[in-house]
Amino acid sequence: MTNLRLLPFLLLGVTLPTLGAEHSAPPVTPATSFPAVEVHQKEQVAIAVEPYETKEKQQLFNFHDYYKYGVMPVRLIITNNGDKPINLRDARILFETASGQRVQAAEPQDVERLMGNYDPRPMMGVPTPIPGIHFHHKNHNKQIEQDFDTFEYQALAVEPHTTRAGFLFYVLPGTSDPLKGADLYLYELRNADGQQLFPFQVPFNKYLKAKSAH
């Protein structure tokens, strides 16, 4: 794991890309505008998730075949409605499968490894903070590294009355329905006084239920 990014902000896009346009992030809206959300009223924080699990949704990215290799891009949206910042420097953000396995967010080389040496087993390991600075290496995939540079969640703090958003990428091959019964589990989030917030466990079933209703 490399050093954490130092930029406390996100590069925010304004529209979904059209043919020939530069790929950019979708508009940022409050977490409560998404179906898969958990709200902690006392702490005044809401966290939502939106998986990009289909080929159609993944047209947002430079690399369009994440689904083919069992990689799940998950958009994370964090809204701080309080008057003090929320610190994510030590945050752990894990994809918890229906069987209870917790998968840490991938680095670009984890995804690139699948391109040449496909391993159907999920990549498990010790939980780590938000992925860090990425270094280019031999035989790298420029499209994948551009996606991480442009879209990956980067904010180490969420300022008062602010929403921050970005993507985390999880390697989840070997299952045909990784979202059913799964959650995004977040802990080690802290307030301005250094106190831990209660963990967040956002169920992807909320997203699937809303999707099936349309």
N, C-alpha and C positions, 0 to 999 in steps of 0.2 A: 504494500500500500504506500503510495506516495504522499507527499505533503498535501494538506487540504488547500483548495483554492482560496485565494485571499479576497476575491471580489465579492462584496456583499450585495450583489445585485444580479439581475437577470437581463439578458438581451430579449426584449419583448417585441413580438411581431404584431401586425395589425390585421392581417387576413390570411386565410389559408392560401397556399400557393396555387397558381394556375399554371397551365402548360407554358413552359419557357420562363416562368418567373422564379426569382430566388426563393428557396425554401426558407420559411420563417415560422416562428412559433405562433400558435393561435392566440387570440386576445385573452387577456387575464380578466376573469370575473370572480366575484366572491365564492368561496367554497360552498356556501349554502345554496348556490344556484345549480349544483350537481346532485344527482340522485344518490350517489354513494358517498355519504358524508357523515362524520361524527362531530357533534358539537359539545364542547364542555362549557356550559353556561357560566359557571363560577370563575373559570380561568379565562373566559372570553376569547376562546380559540376554537376555530372550526377547521377541520382537515377533510379534504375530499380526494377521491381518486377517480381517474378515468382511464381504463385500459384501452390501448390501441391494438386490438387483437385480430383485426381483419386486414386482408390485403388492401382493401379500399381505404381504410383509415391510415394505413402505413404509407400511402402515397404522399403524405406530409413530408416524409423523410427523403434524404438523398438515396439511401439504400432501401429498397422496397421489399426485400425478402426476409425480414426478421421472422415472420410467422413460419416460413419454410424451415428455419433452423431451430425452432422452438424458443425464440427470444421474444419476451413480452415487454414492449414499451408501456410504461405506466406513467400517466401524467399525475403529478402530485400538486395539489393546490392547498395552500395554507393561508388562512385569514386570521389576523390578529386584531380583534376588536377592542383590545384593552389600551391602556394609556402608557404602557411600558413595553419595550421590545422583548421578543422571544428569541432565545439563543439556541441555535441548532448545531453549534460547533461539535458537540459530542453526540449528536443524535444518531440513533440506530434505526434504520428504516428497512424492514425485512418483509419479503413476500412469504406469508405463511400458507402452505398448501392445505388442502382439506385433510390430509393425513397428519398434519401437525409439523411438517418439516419447514424450517425457516431458511430462506434463500437470501443471501446478501446481493446487493446491486452489483452488476457486472462492470468491469472496466472494458475499454475498447478491445484490448488484446484477448479478453475472454470470448468476446463475440467473434473476433477474427479467427481465433483458434478453431471455431466450428466450421469455418469455410474450408479448411484443408484437412482437418482431422476430427470428423464428427464423432462425438461421444454422447450416446443417448441418455447418460445419467445426468441429473441436475447437479450443478456445482454448489455444494454445501460448504460451509466453513464458519470460522469465528466471525460473529457480527462485527462490522466495521463502520466507521462514520461515512458521511457523504463522500462519494468517490472523489479522488484528488486530481491534481494536474496530470495531464496525459503526455507522455513522451512518444514521439514517432519512432518506429523501429523498422527493421528490414522486412520487406514483403507486407507492409501494412496496407489496409484497405482504406483509401482516402475518403470514400463515401461514408463509411462507418465512423471514422474519426471526425469528419465534418459534422455528422449528426450529434456526436457527443459534445463537440465544441459548441454547437449552436443550441441544442435542445436540453442538455442535461441540467438537472436542478443544481443550482450553484449557490443560492442565498444561504449564508451562515447565520443570518438574523432576519427576523420579520419585524419590521418597525411597527409602532402603534398605528392602528387604523389603516393597515396596509395588507394587501394580498400578494403573495409571491407564488410563482408556479414554475414548473419545469418537469422534465422527464427523468425517470430512472429506468434502467434496462435490466431485466431479469432473465437468466438462462433457465428455461423450464421445459426442456425436451422430454419426451417419453410419456406424455399424457395428452389425450385428445380434448380434454375439457379442463384446463388448469384453473379457470376462474371459479367454477362451481364449488362452493363451500370454502373458498380461500379468502384470506384477509390481507390487508397491508397493516403491519404491526409497527408502531412507532413508539420509541421510548428514549429516555435520556434527553428530552427537551427540557429546557430550563427557562425560568423567568429572569427578570433583571436582577433579582437578589440571589441568583444561583440555585434556587430551589427547583427540584424536578417537578414537572407537570405530571399529572396522571397519564399513564400510557394511553395511546389511541389504538384502536383496533377497528379498521374500517372494512366492512364486509363487501366483497365484490358481488355478492348475491343481490345487493341493492341495485347495482348497475344492471345485472342480468334481468331483474324483475322489471325495471323501467324500460329496458330494451325490448322485452317480450310484449310489453303493453302497447308498443307502437306498431 
